[in-house]
Amino acid sequence: MRTMFDRNKPLFSRPVLAAIMVFATLGIWLLNLISSDVKLPSPDVTSWETESGIPVNWINMDPWGNGNKIIVKFVFEAEQTENRLTEATFDLLMGNSLPISQSTINQRLSPLSAKASSYVTPLQQTLQLTLNSEGNYLTPSLSVIENWLQHATFKPRSLVSWQKRHSDIKSDEQKLLDMLLISNGTPTDEISLDAINAYYTVIQQSTSHISIVGHLDKTSQTTLKRFLNTLSGHFKPRATSSIIPHIQPSSQLQFGEGHLHDSHSMLAVLQPASVQDWATYLIWARDAVARANNHAEINFMQWHLSLTTMPSYVWWSQQYASTQKESAPTPDHWMDYQDLQSYSDGQHFKLLKEQLLTQLKSRTLTPDWWAYISTQITHPNSSLALETFIENYSDALNSFTIEDYRNRLETLIDLNSYQEIQVNR
């Protein structure tokens, strides 16, 4: 009797098997091509409050377990003053403000593999500590920092030196905020040691939140928590304000005569309530900066986002070529987002989105990026808290469409709040 097939013979001939393997490989390649989502990491986050009630979040990822770098970042939202007082206070703090010492804080921290830095805007101030998590470095570093922050001593000679290096002219950002807000804070005619000491106390009692990023073992966690609780004797949570800032209508200031040399513009925007809101601001800014910097009539353009302040705002500065033609874009050109290619061209939007995702594949693996996100983009008192961002950002960015982008541009930006400063020479 003949059987249906011979078990000793292969089911398919070699050429057929080779063809199957080729088609299977092509099929997998096509599936990967169609499914082009970029998977972004989701770090672990642990939240608590200091003994004085300041919110703290700690961000950690498995790949950081082999490293010893940690970042501790304090966010302050002191009542708005003239920005020169804010700048003077933090400049002197970062100088020789250690008690009974002429050394700067970083001169003391450098041998301990640590450093401090600050960044201030008129509405928000940040203090960043970069530390070594190993016990023989961490404990002495925190001891120096604790003494420094609790007993900062601002010295007369340091103030005199600061005054020689800084003019009385307000920053461009401060000028624009003065135009944007009817109530522009407390005027400060003279920067004195008394004013700096008083304002430093205001800063300490206006702590918004603290972010810790990096790997910590159990001992380092205990050490760092004890340090933050000790600081609670001086640093207090910022009281929630019920005052809603009143935005002024559009206005313009001009200085000098001749051709337009540089310009500074500002728009009030809504705080990002979702990851896609944040992505909208990024793509809008990237498209505007790329187009401006490729324009022959513009030497360079810078774009700044302040998204966790009240009010939130974007502002941009551009410097013009010395010889200009009528084709030079006006300073307010970039608020007309409908003229941008990212708004009108689906392929260009897709390209900018893909570039963003590609950059984030590497940046999201670094502690510095998460220190930025946890302090400058998310906020414990906003709709976009850190935990919400971490949970949703990968899927939200991958599914972000040009329709989402267009709709958000139309709702997030207050075009009637446009403020402009022109400098002619």
RODO-2510 file (C-alpha; in nm, 4 decimals, decimal comma):
residues 425
     n   res          X          Y          Z
     1     m     0,0000     0,0000     0,0000
     2     r     0,1292     0,3485    -0,0905
     3     t     0,1299     0,6074     0,1868
     4     m     0,0250     0,9687     0,1299
     5     f     0,3816     1,0902     0,1954
     6     d     0,7195     0,9568     0,2858
     7     r     0,8209     1,0571     0,6394
     8     n     1,1872     1,0278     0,5469
     9     k     1,1631     1,3029     0,2891
    10     p     1,1395     1,6782     0,3698
    11     l     0,7980     1,8363     0,3337
    12     f     0,9388     2,1165     0,1137
    13     s     1,2274     2,1194    -0,1279
    14     r     1,5297     2,3389    -0,0537
    15     p     1,4325     2,6117    -0,3031
    16     v     1,0844     2,6319    -0,1533
    17     l     1,2263     2,6524     0,2016
    18     a     1,4644     2,9303     0,0949
    19     a     1,1755     3,1239    -0,0558
    20     i     0,9688     3,0830     0,2632
    21     m     1,2578     3,2152     0,4737
    22     v     1,3041     3,5158     0,2476
    23     f     0,9338     3,6026     0,2528
    24     a     0,9140     3,5548     0,6308
    25     t     1,2072     3,7926     0,6789
    26     l     1,0469     4,0466     0,4480
    27     g     0,7190     4,0133     0,6352
    28     i     0,8837     4,0851     0,9713
    29     w     1,0689     4,3825     0,8173
    30     l     0,7452     4,5221     0,6744
    31     l     0,5663     4,4806     1,0079
    32     n     0,8437     4,6698     1,1836
    33     l     0,8274     4,9375     0,9150
    34     i     0,4517     4,9774     0,9537
    35     s     0,4712     4,9738     1,3349
    36     s     0,7157     5,2652     1,3704
    37     d     0,6283     5,3546     1,7296
    38     v     0,9249     5,4526     1,9439
    39     k     0,9095     5,2920     2,2865
    40     l     1,0281     5,5412     2,5475
    41     p     1,1303     5,4319     2,8989
    42     s     0,9058     5,4684     3,2025
    43     p     1,1120     5,5352     3,5147
    44     d     0,9934     5,4572     3,8657
    45     v     0,8750     5,7510     4,0748
    46     t     0,8299     5,7676     4,4512
    47     s     0,6614     6,0670     4,6152
    48     w     0,6444     6,1986     4,9705
    49     e     0,6494     6,5272     5,1635
    50     t     0,9123     6,6772     5,3915
    51     e     0,8223     6,7409     5,7547
    52     s     0,7271     7,0964     5,6568
    53     g     0,4987     6,9709     5,3775
    54     i     0,7132     7,0307     5,0667
    55     p     0,6292     6,7781     4,7885
    56     v     0,9241     6,5541     4,6925
    57     n     0,9500     6,3102     4,4044
    58     w     1,2315     6,0627     4,3425
    59     i     1,2850     5,9300     3,9892
    60     n     1,4896     5,6148     3,9303
    61     m     1,5636     5,3815     3,6394
    62     d     1,7325     5,0404     3,6377
    63     p     2,0153     5,1503     3,4008
    64     w     2,1242     5,4101     3,6574
    65     g     2,1929     5,1405     3,9172
    66     n     2,5578     5,1181     3,8127
    67     g     2,6131     5,4943     3,8441
    68     n     2,6640     5,7242     4,1396
    69     k     2,5291     6,0537     4,0056
    70     i     2,2184     6,1997     4,1683
    71     i     2,0484     6,5340     4,1123
    72     v     1,8514     6,7189     4,3790
    73     k     1,6589     7,0137     4,2382
    74     f     1,4681     7,2736     4,4423
    75     v     1,1965     7,4788     4,2709
    76     f     1,0979     7,8139     4,4220
    77     e     0,8119     8,0380     4,3176
    78     a     0,8772     8,3490     4,5217
    79     e     0,6452     8,6443     4,4785
    80     q     0,7456     8,8331     4,1676
    81     t     0,9847     9,1188     4,2201
    82     e     1,2117     9,3120     3,9921
    83     n     1,4250     9,0350     3,8469
    84     r     1,7489     9,2146     3,9412
    85     l     1,6845     9,1356     4,3073
    86     t     1,6292     8,7691     4,2220
    87     e     1,9482     8,7603     4,0147
    88     a     2,1496     8,9384     4,2836
    89     t     2,0269     8,7049     4,5570
    90     f     2,1156     8,3878     4,3690
    91     d     2,4451     8,5265     4,2344
    92     l     2,5573     8,6140     4,5868
    93     l     2,4264     8,2823     4,7186
    94     m     2,6411     8,0971     4,4646
    95     g     2,9382     8,3159     4,5582
    96     n     3,1217     8,3339     4,8911
    97     s     2,8063     8,3110     5,1038
    98     l     2,9331     8,0346     5,3305
    99     p     2,9404     8,1552     5,6928
   100     i     3,2876     8,2459     5,8243
   101     s     3,4472     8,1668     5,4885
   102     q     3,5556     8,3397     5,1701
   103     s     3,5213     8,0198     4,9654
   104     t     3,2349     7,9716     4,7215
   105     i     3,0034     7,6777     4,7675
   106     n     3,1473     7,5021     4,4613
   107     q     3,5030     7,5449     4,5873
   108     r     3,3954     7,3531     4,8967
   109     l     3,1965     7,0920     4,7048
   110     s     3,4464     7,0190     4,4273
   111     p     3,6710     6,7861     4,6377
   112     l     3,3530     6,5949     4,7310
   113     s     3,2625     6,5303     4,3662
   114     a     2,9604     6,7614     4,3920
   115     k     2,8470     7,0989     4,2616
   116     a     2,5627     7,3514     4,2870
   117     s     2,4023     7,5649     4,0168
   118     s     2,1020     7,7943     3,9858
   119     y     1,8690     7,9209     3,7156
   120     v     1,6274     8,2082     3,7660
   121     t     1,3474     8,3730     3,5717
   122     p     1,1197     8,6525     3,6956
   123     l     0,8538     8,4008     3,8070
   124     q     1,0506     8,0899     3,9038
   125     q     1,3860     8,0033     4,0551
   126     t     1,5677     7,6691     4,0679
   127     l     1,8646     7,5453     4,2691
   128     q     2,0289     7,2240     4,1490
   129     l     2,2666     7,0039     4,3489
   130     t     2,4630     6,7391     4,1589
   131     l     2,5958     6,4851     4,4088
   132     n     2,7867     6,1600     4,4382
   133     s     2,5604     5,9015     4,6020
   134     e     2,8457     5,7060     4,7623
   135     g     2,8302     5,7436     5,1395
   136     n     3,1820     5,8783     5,1871
   137     y     3,0954     6,1625     4,9455
   138     l     2,7232     6,2137     5,0041
   139     t     2,7228     6,2651     5,3813
   140     p     2,9951     6,5353     5,3930
   141     s     2,8478     6,7064     5,0831
   142     l     2,5060     6,7357     5,2455
   143     s     2,6654     6,8631     5,5670
   144     v     2,8322     7,1500     5,3762
   145     i     2,5127     7,2268     5,1824
   146     e     2,2961     7,2195     5,4942
   147     n     2,5181     7,4752     5,6670
   148     w     2,5278     7,6872     5,3529
   149     l     2,1536     7,7007     5,2855
   150     q     2,0502     7,7477     5,6488
   151     h     2,3124     8,0094     5,7350
   152     a     2,3896     8,1851     5,4062
   153     t     2,5860     8,5041     5,4773
   154     f     2,5690     8,7728     5,2088
   155     k     2,8793     8,9912     5,2267
   156     p     2,9076     9,3668     5,1471
   157     r     3,2086     9,3281     4,9156
   158     s     3,0278     9,0633     4,7146
   159     l     2,7341     9,2994     4,6606
   160     v     2,9653     9,5830     4,5521
   161     s     3,1333     9,3489     4,3045
   162     w     2,7931     9,2343     4,1714
   163     q     2,6751     9,5938     4,1255
   164     k     2,9857     9,6775     3,9214
   165     r     2,9197     9,3824     3,6916
   166     h     2,5469     9,4440     3,6438
   167     s     2,3645     9,7457     3,5088
   168     d     2,0340     9,8835     3,6358
   169     i     1,8662     9,7933     3,3069
   170     k     1,5948     9,5301     3,3318
   171     s     1,6295     9,2073     3,1385
   172     d     1,4314     9,1740     2,8164
   173     e     1,2214     8,8994     2,9742
   174     q     1,1386     9,1247     3,2696
   175     k     1,0413     9,4124     3,0400
   176     l     0,8072     9,1865     2,8444
   177     l     0,6495     9,0517     3,1642
   178     d     0,5945     9,4073     3,2849
   179     m     0,4048     9,4688     2,9614
   180     l     0,2129     9,1403     2,9883
   181     l     0,1009     9,1796     3,3511
   182     i    -0,0872     9,4726     3,5002
   183     s     0,0606     9,3930     3,8428
   184     n     0,4332     9,3567     3,7858
   185     g     0,5472     9,2797     4,1361
   186     t     0,7308     9,4815     4,3935
   187     p     0,9530     9,7548     4,2448
   188     t     1,3063     9,7501     4,3771
   189     d     1,4882    10,0795     4,3376
   190     e     1,8075     9,9756     4,5139
   191     i     1,9657     9,6353     4,5649
   192     s     2,0876     9,6325     4,9261
   193     l     2,2032     9,3618     5,1662
   194     d     1,8856     9,4148     5,3676
   195     a     1,6757     9,3598     5,0552
   196     i     1,8736     9,0460     4,9637
   197     n     1,8467     8,8967     5,3143
   198     a     1,4723     8,9658     5,3238
   199     y     1,4208     8,8191     4,9790
   200     y     1,6221     8,5072     5,0608
   201     t     1,3780     8,4431     5,3457
   202     v     1,0883     8,4855     5,1002
   203     i     1,2525     8,2333     4,8656
   204     q     1,2973     7,9781     5,1442
   205     q     0,9303     8,0061     5,2331
   206     s     0,8185     7,9755     4,8702
   207     t     0,9432     7,6239     4,7924
   208     s     0,7178     7,4684     4,5293
   209     h     0,8640     7,1167     4,5171
   210     i     1,1858     6,9143     4,5216
   211     s     1,2934     6,6590     4,2629
   212     i     1,5524     6,3838     4,3165
   213     v     1,6812     6,1930     4,0144
   214     g     1,9194     5,8960     4,0197
   215     h     1,9876     5,5660     4,1924
   216     l     1,9868     5,5578     4,5728
   217     d     2,0515     5,2599     4,7963
   218     k     1,8675     5,2309     5,1284
   219     t     2,1399     5,4123     5,3217
   220     s     2,1535     5,7021     5,0735
   221     q     1,7724     5,7311     5,0782
   222     t     1,7745     5,7650     5,4566
   223     t     2,0591     6,0181     5,4457
   224     l     1,8881     6,2321     5,1845
   225     k     1,5476     6,2238     5,3562
   226     r     1,7088     6,3297     5,6832
   227     f     1,8836     6,6177     5,5022
   228     l     1,5569     6,7432     5,3463
   229     n     1,3728     6,7210     5,6780
   230     t     1,6495     6,9183     5,8493
   231     l     1,6147     7,1910     5,5859
   232     s     1,2421     7,1973     5,6632
   233     g     1,3250     7,4156     5,9600
   234     h     1,3971     7,6976     5,7139
   235     f     1,2382     7,5897     5,3848
   236     k     0,8579     7,5911     5,3754
   237     p     0,6033     7,5036     5,1056
   238     r     0,4755     7,7874     4,8948
   239     a     0,1289     7,9051     4,9982
   240     t    -0,1287     7,8521     4,7245
   241     s    -0,2287     8,1846     4,5726
   242     s    -0,5877     8,2511     4,4708
   243     i    -0,4863     8,5576     4,2695
   244     i    -0,5261     8,5071     3,8958
   245     p    -0,2858     8,7286     3,7002
   246     h    -0,4548     8,9764     3,4713
   247     i    -0,3114     8,9739     3,1201
   248     q    -0,2780     9,3037     2,9376
   249     p    -0,3770     9,3398     2,5709
   250     s    -0,1130     9,3527     2,3001
   251     s     0,1356     9,6400     2,3034
   252     q     0,4673     9,7425     2,1528
   253     l     0,7725     9,9396     2,2646
   254     q     1,0430    10,0815     2,0390
   255     f     1,3902    10,1983     2,1361
   256     g     1,6415    10,3853     1,9222
   257     e     1,6310    10,4967     1,5622
   258     g     1,7334    10,3447     1,2325
   259     h     1,6993     9,9857     1,1160
   260     l     1,5549     9,7077     1,3268
   261     h     1,8494     9,5434     1,5035
   262     d     1,6824     9,2991     1,7396
   263     s     1,3368     9,2229     1,8751
   264     h     1,1839     9,0438     2,1738
   265     s     0,8312     8,9003     2,1783
   266     m     0,6086     8,7285     2,4347
   267     l     0,2755     8,5477     2,4373
   268     a     0,0733     8,4186     2,7309
   269     v    -0,0121     8,0494     2,6947
   270     l    -0,1949     7,7868     2,8972
   271     q    -0,0005     7,5514     3,1215
   272     p     0,0279     7,2102     2,9515
   273     a    -0,2507     6,9880     3,0817
   274     s    -0,1329     6,6876     2,8789
   275     v     0,1768     6,5473     2,7119
   276     q     0,0358     6,6465     2,3732
   277     d     0,0032     7,0074     2,4917
   278     w     0,3744     6,9995     2,5742
   279     a     0,4564     6,8411     2,2360
   280     t     0,2601     7,1190     2,0637
   281     y     0,4796     7,3862     2,2201
   282     l     0,7954     7,1952     2,1275
   283     i     0,7072     7,1434     1,7601
   284     w     0,5807     7,5012     1,7216
   285     a     0,9080     7,6332     1,8680
   286     r     1,1292     7,3975     1,6670
   287     d     0,9606     7,4876     1,3392
   288     a     0,9769     7,8613     1,4079
   289     v     1,3431     7,8561     1,5138
   290     a     1,4488     7,6419     1,2168
   291     r     1,2753     7,8697     0,9670
   292     a     1,4053     8,1882     1,1291
   293     n     1,7649     8,0684     1,1509
   294     n     1,7547     7,9680     0,7828
   295     h     1,6335     8,3141     0,6809
   296     a     1,8980     8,5365     0,5229
   297     e     1,7651     8,8469     0,7032
   298     i     1,7935     8,6963     1,0544
   299     n     2,1291     8,6316     1,2192
   300     f     1,9866     8,4082     1,4886
   301     m     1,6723     8,3365     1,6881
   302     q     1,6188     8,1965     2,0381
   303     w     1,2953     8,0597     2,1800
   304     h     1,2160     8,0195     2,5505
   305     l     0,9343     7,8270     2,7224
   306     s     0,8108     7,8995     3,0750
   307     l     0,5336     7,6432     3,1192
   308     t     0,4972     7,5869     3,4952
   309     t     0,4666     7,9502     3,6042
   310     m     0,1540     8,1574     3,6527
   311     p     0,1056     8,2909     3,3962
   312     s     0,2816     8,0537     3,1589
   313     y     0,4382     8,2158     2,8561
   314     v     0,6643     8,1731     2,5556
   315     w     0,9055     8,4394     2,4409
   316     w     1,1491     8,4656     2,1551
   317     s     1,4339     8,6962     2,0567
   318     q     1,5801     8,7493     1,7136
   319     q     1,8671     8,9556     1,5795
   320     y     1,8461     9,0937     1,2275
   321     a     2,1122     9,1274     0,9601
   322     s     2,2677     9,4717     0,9282
   323     t     2,1379     9,5083     0,5716
   324     q     1,7724     9,4149     0,5514
   325     k     1,5289     9,3801     0,2700
   326     e     1,1520     9,4051     0,2749
   327     s     1,1372     9,0249     0,2906
   328     a     1,2600     9,0166     0,6509
   329     p     0,9917     8,8543     0,8712
   330     t     0,8388     9,0879     1,1264
   331     p     0,8865     9,0047     1,4976
   332     d     0,5232     8,8921     1,5292
   333     h     0,5475     8,6591     1,2290
   334     w     0,5960     8,3492     1,4456
   335     m     0,2707     8,3936     1,6357
   336     d     0,0896     8,3305     1,3062
   337     y     0,1266     7,9558     1,3476
   338     q    -0,1024     7,8837     1,0515
   339     d     0,1789     8,0074     0,8246
   340     l     0,4230     7,7514     0,9612
   341     q     0,4966     7,4422     0,7545
   342     s     0,4305     7,2162     1,0542
   343     y     0,0691     7,3428     1,0534
   344     s    -0,0008     7,3135     0,6800
   345     d     0,2169     7,0218     0,5685
   346     g     0,1471     6,6783     0,7144
   347     q     0,4811     6,5367     0,5976
   348     h     0,6762     6,8204     0,7574
   349     f     0,4862     6,7737     1,0832
   350     k     0,5642     6,4016     1,0704
   351     l     0,9327     6,4770     1,0143
   352     l     0,9490     6,7109     1,3166
   353     k     0,7670     6,4555     1,5302
   354     e     1,0053     6,1783     1,4220
   355     q     1,3054     6,4006     1,4974
   356     l     1,1644     6,4687     1,8433
   357     l     1,1084     6,0991     1,9145
   358     t     1,4578     6,0110     1,7894
   359     q     1,6160     6,2664     2,0211
   360     l     1,4062     6,1495     2,3150
   361     k     1,5221     5,7874     2,2701
   362     s     1,8614     5,8888     2,4100
   363     r     1,7690     6,1895     2,6232
   364     t     1,5089     6,0023     2,8273
   365     l     1,7837     5,7712     2,9525
   366     t     1,9664     6,0565     3,1285
   367     p     1,9015     6,1899     3,4815
   368     d     1,9411     6,5498     3,3588
   369     w     1,6437     6,5205     3,1219
   370     w     1,4170     6,3871     3,3940
   371     a     1,5372     6,6589     3,6325
   372     y     1,4232     6,9099     3,3688
   373     i     1,0863     6,7414     3,3082
   374     s     1,0106     6,7068     3,6801
   375     t     1,0747     7,0748     3,7502
   376     q     1,0155     7,2740     3,4297
   377     i     0,7349     7,0840     3,2550
   378     t     0,5346     6,8969     3,5184
   379     h     0,4074     7,0468     3,8428
   380     p     0,2492     6,8833     4,1487
   381     n    -0,0368     7,1359     4,1468
   382     s    -0,1162     7,1168     3,7757
   383     s    -0,3127     6,8782     3,5545
   384     l     0,0175     6,7450     3,4229
   385     a     0,1760     6,5895     3,7306
   386     l     0,4985     6,3907     3,6980
   387     e     0,3277     6,0541     3,7486
   388     t     0,0760     6,1366     3,4736
   389     f     0,3550     6,2380     3,2369
   390     i     0,5537     5,9180     3,2943
   391     e     0,2477     5,6983     3,2492
   392     n     0,1316     5,8577     2,9242
   393     y     0,4179     6,0304     2,7434
   394     s     0,5392     5,7448     2,5212
   395     d     0,1955     5,6532     2,3826
   396     a     0,0837     6,0179     2,3680
   397     l     0,3836     6,1247     2,1582
   398     n     0,3612     5,8288     1,9217
   399     s    -0,0106     5,8855     1,8585
   400     f     0,0214     6,2647     1,8237
   401     t    -0,1280     6,3797     1,4898
   402     i    -0,1237     6,7021     1,2932
   403     e    -0,4937     6,7414     1,3719
   404     d    -0,4128     6,7262     1,7453
   405     y    -0,1368     6,9812     1,6874
   406     r    -0,3615     7,2247     1,4992
   407     n    -0,6438     7,2013     1,7528
   408     r    -0,4101     7,2625     2,0447
   409     l    -0,2404     7,5623     1,8857
   410     e    -0,5805     7,7237     1,8486
   411     t    -0,6727     7,6717     2,2154
   412     l    -0,3425     7,7021     2,4052
   413     i    -0,2169     8,0393     2,2804
   414     d    -0,3615     8,3791     2,3725
   415     l    -0,2901     8,5766     2,0562
   416     n    -0,4398     8,8919     2,2102
   417     s    -0,1638     8,8966     2,4729
   418     y     0,1220     8,9553     2,2267
   419     q     0,3901     9,1921     2,3587
   420     e     0,6817     9,3211     2,1540
   421     i     0,9993     9,5228     2,2042
   422     q     1,1920     9,6532     1,9027
   423     v     1,5483     9,7855     1,9245
   424     n     1,6589    10,0019     1,6320
   425     r     2,0135    10,1089     1,5475
***
